Amino acid sequence: MRVAAVQLNSTANKKRNLEAAERLVREAAATGGALIALPEKWNLLGSSEDLLAGSEPLDGPSLNAARIWAKELGVHLLAGSITELHEDGRASNTSVLIGPDGSDLATYRKIHMFDVDVGGVYYRESDNEDAGDEIVTAAVDDLLAGLTVCYDLRFPELYRILAVRGARLITVPSAFTTTTGRDHWEVLLRARAIENQLFVIAPNQSGEAPPHHDSYGHSMIVDHWGVVLATAPDGECFITADLDLAAQERARETLPSLANRRPDAYVWPEPLEARA
């Protein structure tokens, strides 16, 4: 299976972001990509005020455009994530997998909120967005894919559950910061791939989005052995790779770390604050 990851430098200019996304999705499809993935907040990235002002319901213009592209091109399209507007005025960071017929195959709302202080910037995603609580998989042809978003990458429990549920591929649309990306991006992507023996497709934002976003880029496609199959250069572009599914099956048979798990021996410790 050929897959592609689209790297964007999205800003608060939604019209421009959609034009760039469509161009690169079409170019990636022309190379034979069966699954094409856009990054986190591909339609709009900016201040909290920008994100809320530009939030959309699932039937809004951004996802409707992505559905048209997927159907016209006959591809599976991961519409990275958008700021989804709910009826109560709250929002979520939502990733949608669209099938070749233009229908939604899965909707995942980011579970882990990016509430951190890195690079001198104070991020509080939970101030405006609600965390999801559902772990999501969906079929991409005969392959089961697991959906995650950016900061989820730091929580191996999520990836292990997806692998145990049968996922052979994980999508990680991101706006991973330059501050953390330099040291952690590749290491974490390869670790999640190796420990779960699955493919990872990680389209990232690249460059600056005022007022404070500075994304690392270096979108990657990693195989089940932790080998980086493709890495994006700086700027807006796309990368492709062919996934060797037979090699993944052989690796899972000859080094059966997933099958050798001992769930009965694993007991979660009590939280530190609950101990006497």
DRENDO-1510 file (C-alpha; in Angstrom, 1 decimal, always signed):
<recs>
REC; n; res; u; v; w
REC; 1; MET; +0.0; +0.0; +0.0 .
REC; 2; ARG; +1.3; +3.4; -0.9 .
REC; 3; VAL; +0.6; +6.2; +1.6 .
REC; 4; ALA; +1.4; +9.9; +1.7 .
REC; 5; ALA; +1.8; +12.5; +4.4 .
REC; 6; VAL; +1.1; +16.2; +3.5 .
REC; 7; GLN; +3.1; +18.9; +5.3 .
REC; 8; LEU; +1.6; +22.3; +5.5 .
REC; 9; ASN; +2.4; +25.7; +7.0 .
REC; 10; SER; -1.2; +26.6; +8.0 .
REC; 11; THR; -2.1; +30.0; +9.4 .
REC; 12; ALA; -5.3; +31.8; +10.2 .
REC; 13; ASN; -5.9; +32.3; +6.5 .
REC; 14; LYS; -8.4; +29.4; +5.9 .
REC; 15; LYS; -8.9; +30.0; +2.2 .
REC; 16; ARG; -5.2; +29.9; +1.6 .
REC; 17; ASN; -4.8; +26.8; +3.8 .
REC; 18; LEU; -7.5; +24.9; +1.9 .
REC; 19; GLU; -6.0; +25.8; -1.5 .
REC; 20; ALA; -2.5; +24.5; -0.4 .
REC; 21; ALA; -4.0; +21.3; +1.1 .
REC; 22; GLU; -6.0; +20.6; -2.1 .
REC; 23; ARG; -3.0; +21.1; -4.3 .
REC; 24; LEU; -0.8; +18.7; -2.3 .
REC; 25; VAL; -3.5; +16.1; -1.9 .
REC; 26; ARG; -4.0; +16.0; -5.6 .
REC; 27; GLU; -0.3; +15.8; -6.3 .
REC; 28; ALA; +0.0; +13.0; -3.7 .
REC; 29; ALA; -2.9; +11.1; -5.3 .
REC; 30; ALA; -1.3; +11.3; -8.7 .
REC; 31; THR; +1.7; +9.3; -7.4 .
REC; 32; GLY; -0.6; +6.4; -6.5 .
REC; 33; GLY; -1.2; +7.2; -2.8 .
REC; 34; ALA; -4.1; +5.1; -1.5 .
REC; 35; LEU; -4.1; +6.8; +1.9 .
REC; 36; ILE; -3.2; +10.5; +2.2 .
REC; 37; ALA; -3.0; +12.2; +5.5 .
REC; 38; LEU; -3.2; +15.9; +6.3 .
REC; 39; PRO; -1.7; +17.5; +9.5 .
REC; 40; GLU; -3.3; +18.7; +12.7 .
REC; 41; LYS; -5.3; +21.9; +12.3 .
REC; 42; TRP; -4.7; +21.8; +8.5 .
REC; 43; ASN; -7.5; +24.2; +7.7 .
REC; 44; LEU; -6.6; +26.8; +10.3 .
REC; 45; LEU; -3.8; +27.3; +12.9 .
REC; 46; GLY; -3.4; +30.5; +14.9 .
REC; 47; SER; -4.4; +32.0; +18.3 .
REC; 48; SER; -7.1; +30.5; +20.5 .
REC; 49; GLU; -9.4; +33.3; +19.3 .
REC; 50; ASP; -8.6; +32.4; +15.7 .
REC; 51; LEU; -9.3; +28.8; +16.3 .
REC; 52; LEU; -12.6; +29.4; +18.0 .
REC; 53; ALA; -13.7; +31.9; +15.4 .
REC; 54; GLY; -12.8; +29.5; +12.6 .
REC; 55; SER; -14.2; +26.4; +14.2 .
REC; 56; GLU; -16.7; +24.4; +12.1 .
REC; 57; PRO; -19.2; +21.6; +12.6 .
REC; 58; LEU; -18.5; +18.3; +11.0 .
REC; 59; ASP; -20.6; +19.3; +8.0 .
REC; 60; GLY; -18.7; +22.6; +7.6 .
REC; 61; PRO; -16.9; +23.8; +4.5 .
REC; 62; SER; -13.4; +22.4; +5.3 .
REC; 63; LEU; -14.5; +18.7; +5.8 .
REC; 64; ASN; -17.0; +19.0; +3.0 .
REC; 65; ALA; -14.1; +20.1; +0.7 .
REC; 66; ALA; -12.0; +17.1; +1.9 .
REC; 67; ARG; -14.9; +14.7; +1.2 .
REC; 68; ILE; -15.1; +16.0; -2.4 .
REC; 69; TRP; -11.3; +15.6; -2.9 .
REC; 70; ALA; -11.4; +12.0; -1.5 .
REC; 71; LYS; -14.3; +11.0; -3.7 .
REC; 72; GLU; -13.0; +12.7; -6.9 .
REC; 73; LEU; -9.6; +11.2; -6.4 .
REC; 74; GLY; -10.8; +7.8; -5.2 .
REC; 75; VAL; -8.5; +7.8; -2.1 .
REC; 76; HIS; -8.7; +7.4; +1.6 .
REC; 77; LEU; -8.1; +10.8; +3.1 .
REC; 78; LEU; -7.3; +11.5; +6.7 .
REC; 79; ALA; -8.5; +15.1; +7.2 .
REC; 80; GLY; -5.8; +15.7; +9.8 .
REC; 81; SER; -7.7; +17.5; +12.5 .
REC; 82; ILE; -9.9; +20.6; +12.6 .
REC; 83; THR; -11.3; +22.6; +15.5 .
REC; 84; GLU; -14.8; +21.1; +15.6 .
REC; 85; LEU; -17.6; +23.4; +16.8 .
REC; 86; HIS; -20.3; +21.7; +19.0 .
REC; 87; GLU; -23.8; +23.0; +19.5 .
REC; 88; ASP; -23.0; +24.2; +23.0 .
REC; 89; GLY; -20.3; +26.5; +21.7 .
REC; 90; ARG; -17.4; +24.3; +23.0 .
REC; 91; ALA; -14.9; +22.7; +20.6 .
REC; 92; SER; -12.8; +19.6; +20.2 .
REC; 93; ASN; -9.7; +18.8; +18.2 .
REC; 94; THR; -11.2; +16.3; +15.7 .
REC; 95; SER; -9.7; +14.0; +13.1 .
REC; 96; VAL; -11.9; +12.5; +10.4 .
REC; 97; LEU; -11.0; +9.6; +8.1 .
REC; 98; ILE; -12.8; +9.8; +4.8 .
REC; 99; GLY; -13.3; +6.9; +2.4 .
REC; 100; PRO; -12.9; +6.9; -1.4 .
REC; 101; ASP; -16.6; +7.3; -1.8 .
REC; 102; GLY; -16.5; +10.6; +0.2 .
REC; 103; SER; -18.2; +9.2; +3.3 .
REC; 104; ASP; -16.8; +9.4; +6.8 .
REC; 105; LEU; -15.3; +6.2; +8.0 .
REC; 106; ALA; -14.2; +7.3; +11.5 .
REC; 107; THR; -14.2; +10.4; +13.7 .
REC; 108; TYR; -11.7; +10.7; +16.5 .
REC; 109; ARG; -11.6; +13.5; +19.1 .
REC; 110; LYS; -8.1; +14.1; +20.6 .
REC; 111; ILE; -7.9; +12.5; +24.0 .
REC; 112; HIS; -4.9; +14.2; +25.5 .
REC; 113; MET; -5.0; +18.0; +25.8 .
REC; 114; PHE; -1.8; +19.9; +25.1 .
REC; 115; ASP; -1.6; +21.8; +28.5 .
REC; 116; VAL; +2.1; +22.5; +28.7 .
REC; 117; ASP; +4.7; +25.2; +29.0 .
REC; 118; VAL; +7.4; +24.8; +26.4 .
REC; 119; GLY; +9.8; +27.2; +24.6 .
REC; 120; GLY; +8.5; +30.0; +26.7 .
REC; 121; VAL; +5.0; +29.6; +25.4 .
REC; 122; TYR; +2.0; +28.7; +27.7 .
REC; 123; TYR; -0.3; +26.3; +25.9 .
REC; 124; ARG; -3.7; +25.4; +27.4 .
REC; 125; GLU; -5.6; +23.5; +24.8 .
REC; 126; SER; -8.3; +22.5; +27.4 .
REC; 127; ASP; -9.2; +26.2; +27.9 .
REC; 128; ASN; -11.2; +26.0; +24.6 .
REC; 129; GLU; -11.4; +22.4; +23.6 .
REC; 130; ASP; -12.8; +19.3; +25.3 .
REC; 131; ALA; -10.9; +16.1; +25.5 .
REC; 132; GLY; -12.3; +13.1; +23.7 .
REC; 133; ASP; -12.8; +9.8; +25.5 .
REC; 134; GLU; -13.1; +7.2; +22.7 .
REC; 135; ILE; -10.3; +5.2; +21.2 .
REC; 136; VAL; -11.0; +4.8; +17.4 .
REC; 137; THR; -10.0; +2.4; +14.7 .
REC; 138; ALA; -11.3; +2.1; +11.1 .
REC; 139; ALA; -10.6; -0.1; +8.1 .
REC; 140; VAL; -8.5; +1.2; +5.2 .
REC; 141; ASP; -9.2; -1.5; +2.7 .
REC; 142; ASP; -8.0; -4.6; +4.4 .
REC; 143; LEU; -5.8; -2.7; +6.9 .
REC; 144; LEU; -7.1; -1.6; +10.3 .
REC; 145; ALA; -5.9; +1.9; +11.2 .
REC; 146; GLY; -5.8; +3.6; +14.6 .
REC; 147; LEU; -6.4; +7.4; +14.9 .
REC; 148; THR; -4.4; +9.7; +17.2 .
REC; 149; VAL; -3.5; +13.4; +17.2 .
REC; 150; CYS; -0.1; +15.0; +18.0 .
REC; 151; TYR; +0.3; +15.1; +21.8 .
REC; 152; ASP; -1.3; +11.6; +22.0 .
REC; 153; LEU; +2.1; +10.4; +20.8 .
REC; 154; ARG; +3.5; +10.8; +24.4 .
REC; 155; PHE; +1.0; +8.3; +25.8 .
REC; 156; PRO; +2.1; +4.8; +24.9 .
REC; 157; GLU; -1.0; +3.3; +26.6 .
REC; 158; LEU; -3.2; +4.6; +23.7 .
REC; 159; TYR; -1.0; +3.1; +21.0 .
REC; 160; ARG; -0.8; -0.3; +22.8 .
REC; 161; ILE; -4.5; -0.5; +23.0 .
REC; 162; LEU; -4.8; +0.3; +19.3 .
REC; 163; ALA; -2.3; -2.4; +18.5 .
REC; 164; VAL; -4.0; -5.0; +20.7 .
REC; 165; ARG; -7.3; -4.1; +19.0 .
REC; 166; GLY; -5.7; -5.1; +15.7 .
REC; 167; ALA; -4.3; -1.8; +14.3 .
REC; 168; ARG; -1.5; -2.2; +11.8 .
REC; 169; LEU; -1.1; +1.4; +11.0 .
REC; 170; ILE; -1.4; +4.6; +13.1 .
REC; 171; THR; -2.0; +8.1; +11.9 .
REC; 172; VAL; -0.5; +11.0; +13.9 .
REC; 173; PRO; -1.5; +14.4; +12.4 .
REC; 174; SER; +0.5; +17.0; +14.3 .
REC; 175; ALA; +1.5; +20.5; +14.9 .
REC; 176; PHE; +4.5; +19.4; +16.9 .
REC; 177; THR; +6.5; +22.3; +18.2 .
REC; 178; THR; +10.1; +23.0; +17.1 .
REC; 179; THR; +11.2; +23.2; +20.7 .
REC; 180; THR; +10.2; +19.6; +21.5 .
REC; 181; GLY; +10.4; +18.3; +17.9 .
REC; 182; ARG; +14.2; +18.6; +17.6 .
REC; 183; ASP; +14.7; +16.0; +20.4 .
REC; 184; HIS; +11.5; +14.0; +20.7 .
REC; 185; TRP; +9.6; +13.8; +17.3 .
REC; 186; GLU; +11.6; +11.1; +15.5 .
REC; 187; VAL; +12.4; +9.2; +18.8 .
REC; 188; LEU; +8.7; +9.0; +19.8 .
REC; 189; LEU; +7.4; +8.1; +16.4 .
REC; 190; ARG; +10.0; +5.3; +16.0 .
REC; 191; ALA; +9.4; +4.0; +19.5 .
REC; 192; ARG; +5.6; +3.8; +19.0 .
REC; 193; ALA; +6.2; +1.9; +15.7 .
REC; 194; ILE; +8.8; -0.5; +17.2 .
REC; 195; GLU; +7.0; -1.4; +20.4 .
REC; 196; ASN; +3.7; -2.0; +18.6 .
REC; 197; GLN; +5.1; -3.4; +15.3 .
REC; 198; LEU; +2.9; -1.0; +13.3 .
REC; 199; PHE; +3.3; +1.6; +10.6 .
REC; 200; VAL; +3.2; +5.3; +11.6 .
REC; 201; ILE; +2.1; +8.1; +9.3 .
REC; 202; ALA; +2.9; +11.4; +10.9 .
REC; 203; PRO; +2.1; +14.6; +8.8 .
REC; 204; ASN; +3.3; +17.6; +10.7 .
REC; 205; GLN; +2.8; +21.4; +10.4 .
REC; 206; SER; +6.0; +23.3; +9.4 .
REC; 207; GLY; +7.0; +26.8; +10.1 .
REC; 208; GLU; +5.4; +29.7; +11.9 .
REC; 209; ALA; +1.8; +30.5; +12.5 .
REC; 210; PRO; +1.2; +33.7; +14.5 .
REC; 211; PRO; +1.0; +34.5; +17.3 .
REC; 212; HIS; +3.2; +31.8; +18.8 .
REC; 213; HIS; +3.1; +28.5; +16.8 .
REC; 214; ASP; +6.4; +27.3; +15.5 .
REC; 215; SER; +6.1; +23.8; +14.1 .
REC; 216; TYR; +8.9; +21.4; +13.5 .
REC; 217; GLY; +8.0; +19.9; +10.2 .
REC; 218; HIS; +9.9; +16.7; +9.3 .
REC; 219; SER; +6.8; +14.8; +8.6 .
REC; 220; MET; +7.6; +11.1; +8.7 .
REC; 221; ILE; +6.4; +7.7; +7.6 .
REC; 222; VAL; +7.9; +4.9; +9.8 .
REC; 223; ASP; +7.6; +1.2; +9.3 .
REC; 224; HIS; +6.9; -1.6; +11.8 .
REC; 225; TRP; +10.7; -2.1; +12.4 .
REC; 226; GLY; +11.2; +1.5; +13.3 .
REC; 227; VAL; +12.8; +2.3; +9.9 .
REC; 228; VAL; +12.1; +5.8; +8.7 .
REC; 229; LEU; +10.8; +5.3; +5.2 .
REC; 230; ALA; +10.4; +9.0; +4.3 .
REC; 231; THR; +11.1; +12.4; +5.9 .
REC; 232; ALA; +9.8; +15.7; +4.6 .
REC; 233; PRO; +12.2; +18.6; +4.0 .
REC; 234; ASP; +11.3; +22.1; +5.2 .
REC; 235; GLY; +8.3; +23.8; +3.8 .
REC; 236; GLU; +5.0; +22.7; +2.3 .
REC; 237; CYS; +5.3; +19.4; +0.5 .
REC; 238; PHE; +4.3; +15.7; +0.7 .
REC; 239; ILE; +6.1; +12.5; +1.1 .
REC; 240; THR; +5.2; +9.0; +0.1 .
REC; 241; ALA; +6.2; +5.4; +1.0 .
REC; 242; ASP; +5.2; +1.9; +0.1 .
REC; 243; LEU; +4.1; -0.2; +3.2 .
REC; 244; ASP; +5.4; -3.8; +3.0 .
REC; 245; LEU; +2.5; -5.5; +4.8 .
REC; 246; ALA; +4.0; -9.0; +4.2 .
REC; 247; ALA; +7.2; -7.9; +6.0 .
REC; 248; GLN; +5.1; -6.6; +8.9 .
REC; 249; GLU; +3.3; -10.0; +9.2 .
REC; 250; ARG; +6.6; -11.9; +9.2 .
REC; 251; ALA; +8.0; -9.6; +11.9 .
REC; 252; ARG; +5.0; -10.2; +14.1 .
REC; 253; GLU; +5.4; -13.9; +13.6 .
REC; 254; THR; +9.1; -14.2; +14.2 .
REC; 255; LEU; +9.4; -11.6; +17.0 .
REC; 256; PRO; +5.9; -11.9; +18.6 .
REC; 257; SER; +6.1; -9.3; +21.2 .
REC; 258; LEU; +2.4; -8.4; +21.0 .
REC; 259; ALA; +1.5; -12.1; +21.3 .
REC; 260; ASN; +3.9; -12.6; +24.2 .
REC; 261; ARG; +2.3; -9.9; +26.4 .
REC; 262; ARG; +1.3; -11.0; +29.9 .
REC; 263; PRO; -1.9; -8.9; +30.7 .
REC; 264; ASP; -2.6; -10.8; +33.9 .
REC; 265; ALA; +0.7; -9.8; +35.3 .
REC; 266; TYR; +0.2; -6.1; +34.7 .
REC; 267; VAL; -1.4; -4.2; +37.6 .
REC; 268; TRP; -1.7; -0.4; +37.5 .
REC; 269; PRO; +0.0; +1.1; +40.6 .
REC; 270; GLU; -2.1; +3.3; +42.9 .
REC; 271; PRO; -1.7; +7.1; +42.2 .
REC; 272; LEU; +1.1; +8.5; +44.3 .
REC; 273; GLU; -1.3; +11.0; +46.0 .
REC; 274; ALA; -3.5; +8.1; +47.1 .
REC; 275; ARG; -0.8; +6.2; +49.0 .
REC; 276; ALA; -0.4; +6.5; +52.8 .
</recs>
